[in-house]
Amino acid sequence: MTKTNPGRFFEDYAIGQTIRHAVPRTVAEGERALYHALYPARHALYSSDEFAISCGLDGSPLDDLLAFHTVFGKTVPDISLNAIANLGYAQGRWLRPVWPGDTLRAESQVIGLRPTSNGQAGVVWVRTTGLNQVDEAVLDYVRWVMVRKRDAASPGPDPVVPDLAPAVEAADLLVPEGLSFENYDFDLAGEPHRLSDYAIGETIDHVDGVTIEEAEHMLATRLWQNTAKVHFDATHRPDGRRLIYGGHVISLARALSFNGLANAQMIVALNAGAHAAPCFAGDTVCAWSEVLDTAPTQAPGVGAIRLRLVATKGDSAAMTLRDADGKYLPDVLLDLDYWALMPV
């Protein structure tokens, strides 16, 4: 009897199925250091205990996307080990900060299934919740993945496609307890721009770029214990190339957005996201953002800004997303819609 795990295929999922993912992960300052080494991350709230304390927190929490990647990585052996592509995200919320020393685990519920037209695969929708060591939810999100079938001739289930809201409502954003930007130090944060300085519809070219190396993206993917074959095994794709983990592109783009959005300190919701094109080692990632909305919060001096973050291959100066037919331009890697907290 085999003891190895080939991963789940499309036939192995059922609506309502709940999956408790192995293996819990205790995160610490080492993860922060590696995260900041892999990405040009500079947001002050995640870099300095003293800055975070001046903003009403007990210290500097771990980066919001570090928490996301850790929880996401837990789900890969059960959800996307046999994935063809990770297709999108929706309805994500960060529910409480993750602190050094916290232990994170993940659970997912299957909420949608749809066979593909060619019968070779199917799309699986899951709602994933990340929990800490005292079973408090720290974040949750929906994602959908195209997964290979074990047997192309096997019958598919009746399609069930979840009805997902286009965005998290501003009233449903959760601000960390105690957070206040009343004494916010703009000099130490790196830029003078506050919420009122941004206009809906404004676009910001983040100017800088990062060229991805093979070793760098594989180290990052291993850091999150993401075991998806397409990221490591060069024989797993017909073109013989390792696919860059989509979260690696997200973190690169978010870090690049510091130039122009240094005061968008904390990501609190993920409204929608799509990996529009594959990314490979040797690609240079650039980024631009569009301001979609702003909103007040109940926390002192804290507002919310809704941003579209676009990562591109090469020059981002055109700041164009789609062609005349509404299709993503070939150089667009990522289209991410999120809410962040910013001083008013």
N, C-alpha and C positions, 0 to 999 in steps of 0.2 A: 504494500500500500504506500503510495507516495505521500510524503509529508510536506512537500513544497507547495507553494501557493501560486497558481498561474494568474491570479487576479480575477475579478468579476467580469463577465461579459454581459451584453445587453439582456440576454435571456434570464440573468440572475437577479434582476430587479423587479420589484412589485410596488404598486402604489400603496403608500402608508407604511412601508418597511422602514424600520429604524435601525441604524447601524451605529454601534459604539466602536470608535476607532482606537486602535493601539498606535502608539505607545505614549503615555503621558510624558510631558517634557518640562523640566524645571529650567526656567530662563533666568539669566543673571547678567552681570555687567560684561561678561565675556561676549555674550550675544550682541550687546550694544556696540562694543568695540569693533566686532567683526562687521556689523551692519554699517557702521560709519566708515569702515575701511573699504567695503565693497561699493558703497554709493557715496556721492559727495553730499551727504546729509549734514545740514548745518542749522536746522531750526532750533532756536535757543532753548525752548521749553524742554526739548529732549536731549540737550547737550549740557545743561548746567543745573545742578541741584539748587544753587543760590538763586538763579533766575526763576526756577519753578517755585521755590519757596516765596519769592517776592510776588508771585502770582497766586498765592493762597494754597498751593499744594504742599504736601509733606516732603517732597523732593521731586527729582526728575523721573517721570515714568519712562518705560521703554517705548520706543517709537511705535506709533499706531500700526504701521505697515509691518513691523517686526512681529507684532502680535498676530496680524492677519496671516503672514506667511507661515508662522509656526502652526496655527490652527489648520490652515489650508494643507500644509504638509502632512498632517495626521490623516487627512481624508484620502490622500492619493492612492494608497494600496487598495482601498475599497471602492473608490469612485472612478479614478482615472488612470489606473495602471495600464489598461488596455484602450486608452483614449486615442482617438484620431486627432481631436482638437478640443481645447477648452473654449467654448463659444461665447459665454457672456456671464455677467453678474447683475444682480438687482437687489433692492430692498435690504442693503447692508447697513447695520448700525453698530457703532462702538458704544458699549453700554457702561463700561467703567474702565479706568486705567489698569494697565498691567505693570506690576512693579518688579524690580529685581528680586528674585527668590520665589516668585509665583510659579506654580505648576499648572500647565495648561493641558487640557484634553479636548476632544471633539466628539460630537454626535451629529449624525445627519439623518434626515427623513426624506424619503423619496416622494416627491410631490407631482412629478410629471414624467410621462414616457411617450415617445413617438418614434416608430420605425422610419428609417429613411426610405426614399422611393426606390433605391436600387437593391434593397433587401440585405445589404452587406453590414449594416450598422443600425444604431438607433440613438436618439437623443434622450438623455436622462437629466431631469431637473431634481436638485436636492436643496433642502434648506439645512444649512450647517450652523451649529451653535458651538462656540468655544467657551469652555468653563474653566474656572480656576480651582484651586485645591479645596475650597469650601463650597464648591458647586454653585458659585455665582456665575451667571452668564456674563462674559466680558465682551463678546461680539456675536452677531449672527448675520447671515447673508444667504442669498439664493444664488446658485450658479447652475449652468447647464453645459453638458459635455456630450460630444459625439463619441460613442463607445462601440467597438467592434462586436459583431455577433460571433458566437462560438461556431454556429452552423448557419450558413446563409439560407439554407432551405427551411429552417425552423420558422413556424408561424409567429408573427409579431402580435403584441397585445393591441387592444383598441386604443387609439391615441387619446391621451389625457394631457392637455397643455395648460399649465397654471395661469391664472389671470394675475399678472404682476403689475403693481402700480408703477407709473413712469418715474416717480421720484418719492423719496421720503419727505413728508410734510415738515416744514420748519418747526411747527409746534411739537413734533415728535422727536426732535433732536435732544439728546441727553448731554448736558454739560457736567463735567466732573464736579463732585461736591467740593465746595470751597473755592473754585476757580474764580478769580477776579483779575481784570486787566485795568483796574483803577490806577495802580501805581506802575504801569507798564513802562519799561525802559526801552524806548525806541532806538537809542544809540547802541545798546548792547544787543538788541535784536537784529540790527543790521540795516534797517530801512525805516524811513519816517512815515510810510504810507499806512493810513488807517482805513476802516471800512468806508467812510464817507468819501475817500479819495478814488474809489472805484465806481465806475458807471456800468450799468447793465448793457451788454453788447460790446464792451471794451475788449480788445484782444491784446495780449502781451506776448511778445517774442522773448523767450528766455535765453536766447543768444548762444549759450554754450552747447557743447556736444561731448559725448563720451563714446569712444570706440570699444565695442565689446570684444573681449578675448575669450578663447575656449576655457582656459583654466579658471578664469574669474567666474564665469556663469556656472560652471560645474561645481566650484566651491560653494557658491551661493545656494545652489539647489540642494547640495548635500547638507548645508547648514540647516535648512528647513526640513531635512529628512524626507524630501520629496523623491519618490522612487520611480516616477514615470519614465518608461523606457526611452521615449523619444528624446529625452534630455541627455542621455548618457551613451546609448548604444548606437553607434554610427551605422550599424547594419539594419537598424529597425525601420529606416525610411528608404524608399527607392533611390533617393538622391544621395544617400550616404552621408548626410549632414545631421548634426545634432541640433535639435530645435531648442531655442532659448526659452526657458521658463517664462511665461507671461508675467508673473509677479516680479521677475527681475527687471523687465521693461517698465513696469509700474513704478517700482522704487527708483529707478534711474530718472524717469520723467519727473516724479515728485521732487526728487532732490534737485534736479535742474531748475525746477520752478521757484526755488529760493530766490533766484535773480528776478525780482519783480513781485514776488509774493512771499517775502521773508516773514511777514507777520500773519500769514495763514497758518497758524501754529498747529492746530490739532485737527485731524480728519475725524469727523463724527458720523458721517453717513456716506454710503456708496449707493448712488441712485441707479446707475447703469454703467455697463462697461462692455467693450468688445475688443478682442484682439483681431484687428482688421486684416493683418497680413503676418506671415511668419517672419521671425527674426533669427538671424544666424550670426555666429562669430564673424567678426570683420565688419559688421554693420556699425555705422556711427549713428547713435541715437541723439536727436535734438527734440525740443519740445516747445509748444506754445499753449496758452490758455485763453479761454473766453469767459468773461463774467456773465453768468446766467441769471443770478438773482442775489438779493441780500435780504437779511431778516434780523430783527432784534432777538435777544434771548433774555431770560430773567436774571442772568448772572451780572454782577456789577461790571460795567465797562466792556462786556463781551457781546459781540455780534456774530452773525453767521454769514458766510459768503458761499454761494453755490458756483462751482467752477467746472468748466469742461477742460480737461487736460488731454492734449493730443501729442503723442509721440510720433516722430517721423524718422525715416531713414535719411540722414544727411540734412541739408539746409532746411530750417523751419520757417524761413523768412516769408514765404508765400502765404502762410497761415490760411490755407485752403484745405477743406476736409473731403469734399466730394466733387465728382465731375458733373456734367450737365444732366446725366441720366440718374443722378442720385447715388451712384456707386462710390465707395471709398476710392480715393486716388491710390495708385500702387505703392506710393512711398509712405502711406499712413500705416503705422504699426498698432497704435492704441488710441481708442476714443473712450475716455473715462469721465463720468459725471459724478461729482462728489460735493459734499458740504464740509467746510472747515470753519474753525473758530478764529476770530480776528478782533483786535481791539477796535472799539467804535471811536 
